[in-house]
Amino acid sequence: MDFKSILLNLGTKFETLAPDLDRNNQFARDNLLALKDSGVYKALIPEECGGYRKSYGELCYFLKDLAKYCPSTSLTLSMHQHLIQCLERCKTIIELRSGHWKTLFKL
């Protein structure tokens, strides 16, 4: 998964939709589904659980760049991705038994 390619493919579409979403106070459902289809939801998930194990820094730069196209999409995505990062951090503190990590995500 390549964040730059995703922005190139989806950014312009998101940018054209952003003003109407903001003006009408609408949820950016279609944008978030497009990001899910692109694999972004799995960015921070470990590879052994079907994810891409991108670094937290990579994700944050992606979110910053995504916000240039559609701030509400970036904000919504960030709220959920930061929770994944918290789980990853907790995993290093609290040892989960083998298989529990995979069960958490059900990818």
Order of alpha helices (4+ residues) and beta strands (2+ residues): alpha-alpha-alpha-alpha-alpha
